Amino acid sequence: MKRSGFSTTRRLSHALRTQSGSSFPSSLRAVLRTALTFIAGPARAPVLRPLPAMLLASAALLAACHRNEAPAPAPRPVVAVAVHPDRGGVSFASSLPGEVQARYTTPLGFRVNGKIIERRVRLGDTVKNGQIVARIDPADAQKNAGSAQAQLDAAQHRLVFAKQQLDRDQAQAKENLISAAQLEQTTDSYASALAGRDQAAQQAALAKDQLQYTNLVADHAGVITAEKADTGQVVSAGDQVYALAWSGDVDVVCDVPESALTALSVGQMATIQLPALPGRTFTARVREVSPAADAQSRTYRAKLTLEQPGPDVRLGMTASVALTPTANAAQAAAASFTLPATALFHDGNAPAVWIVRPGDDALELRRVQVVRYDERTVALSGGLKDGERVVLQGVHTVSAGEKVRAIAPLHPEDFAS
């Protein structure tokens, strides 16, 4: 036991001399000195002899803890990218599909019932104003016109007779040869004859119009774009026989999604390209924007008037519409940022996004304003600057001030707008 105590004392003294630097903990030195005192001092009772071993074990444990301190946690990786403001408009990066149509298209139909006996034009024919394009059987209308003319002639004869009788009675009344009551009766008969003549004249004019309505006349110059009835078919008044596209202004009609409606205004210019006429471009101006969305497609119908279309532009051609953003739309687009919807978080009741600070790579929650919600993206304004890094995924699992390491998305196409 004396040899073992001497060996232990020597090892502890050596440890105190070699580890006396500032890096050696003071608590560990105190434990070693206590152990050395117990070993080198007078003999203890047997119950105290295991104490130096316990102190040595404690010293070894403290030394081990001192040598293997836990390193600081590595920054957490997050998917973040640098954002840039939108350029050149929000929703017109690609053109909108459209179709060339006449500004006015009207259905042509008879104004009376009858059987079609002749069609003088066909699909695609050009017609002039006042040209007869179809006829129905005029036999019934001719009979009605003849009957109305006969009634007019009879009413005219009654009016002449009534006028002559009135003149005679007025002359006799001056000589007091007839009573005043008889003169009043004659005057009433003349007034009735005059009204009957006027009524018969109106009936005759109406019958004449009905006879003219057996001819279907084009009321404007244009092109026949549809045929709805055939020769020999019995049609009712108002049934469509042809569709007539007026000559003159030509429109390009396109359907605009609601996300692009704020960047569209009446009078805005656009560039039109027609696949049927490659290499040529046309200019158009927005003439009309529908005030309500279509119930099925939820898009808004826009009509653009084509400037100087030329004879090569045919109705029904497909078109590619590239709208020129206005100054206000361009300014709004330059101040907006389009991000994936997964990047949007909240700060209380306000929308916000996580920003990776450039200096220390710590997270900062910043409030933003949402301009528009799209299917997969959101358009933001206010609170963001060009080039700042925004967290795109896992926004619910991070916290303010947390150190992170920004990494690029594994599949960038998943975050395309």
Stockholm file with secondary structure:
# STOCKHOLM 1.0

chainA/1-417         MKRSGFSTTRRLSHALRTQSGSSFPSSLRAVLRTALTFIAGPARAPVLRPLPAMLLASAALLAACHRNEAPAPAPRPVVAVAVHPDRGGVSFASSLPGEVQARYTTPLGFRVNGKIIERRVRLGDTVKNGQIVARIDPADAQKNAGSAQAQLDAAQHRLVFAKQQLDRDQAQAKENLISAAQLEQTTDSYASALAGRDQAAQQAALAKDQLQYTNLVADHAGVITAEKADTGQVVSAGDQVYALAWSGDVDVVCDVPESALTALSVGQMATIQLPALPGRTFTARVREVSPAADAQSRTYRAKLTLEQPGPDVRLGMTASVALTPTANAAQAAAASFTLPATALFHDGNAPAVWIVRPGDDALELRRVQVVRYDERTVALSGGLKDGERVVLQGVHTVSAGEKVRAIAPLHPEDFAS
#=GR chainA/1-417 SS CHHHHHHHHHHHHHHHHHTCSTTSCHHHHHHHHHHHHHHHSSCCCGGGTTHHHHHHHHHHHHHHHHHTCCCCCCCEEEEEEECCCCCSCSSCSSCEEEEEEESCEEEEECSSCEEEEEECCCTTCEECTTCEEEEECCHHHHHHHHHHHHHHHHHHHHHHHHHHHHHHHHHHHHTTCSCHHHHHHHHHHHHHHHHHHHHHHHHHHHHHHHHHTTEEECSSCEEEEEECCCTTCEECTTCEEEEEEESSCEEEEEEEEGGGGGGCCTTCEEEEECTTSTTCEEEEEEEEECSSCCTTTCEEEEEEEESSCCTTCCTTCEEEEEECCCHHHHHHHHTEEEEEGGGCEEETTEEEEEEECTTTCBEEEEECEEEEECSSEEEEESSCCTTCEEECSCTTSCCTTCBEEEECCSSGGGGCC
#=GC SS_cons         CHHHHHHHHHHHHHHHHHTCSTTSCHHHHHHHHHHHHHHHSSCCCGGGTTHHHHHHHHHHHHHHHHHTCCCCCCCEEEEEEECCCCCSCSSCSSCEEEEEEESCEEEEECSSCEEEEEECCCTTCEECTTCEEEEECCHHHHHHHHHHHHHHHHHHHHHHHHHHHHHHHHHHHHTTCSCHHHHHHHHHHHHHHHHHHHHHHHHHHHHHHHHHTTEEECSSCEEEEEECCCTTCEECTTCEEEEEEESSCEEEEEEEEGGGGGGCCTTCEEEEECTTSTTCEEEEEEEEECSSCCTTTCEEEEEEEESSCCTTCCTTCEEEEEECCCHHHHHHHHTEEEEEGGGCEEETTEEEEEEECTTTCBEEEEECEEEEECSSEEEEESSCCTTCEEECSCTTSCCTTCBEEEECCSSGGGGCC
//
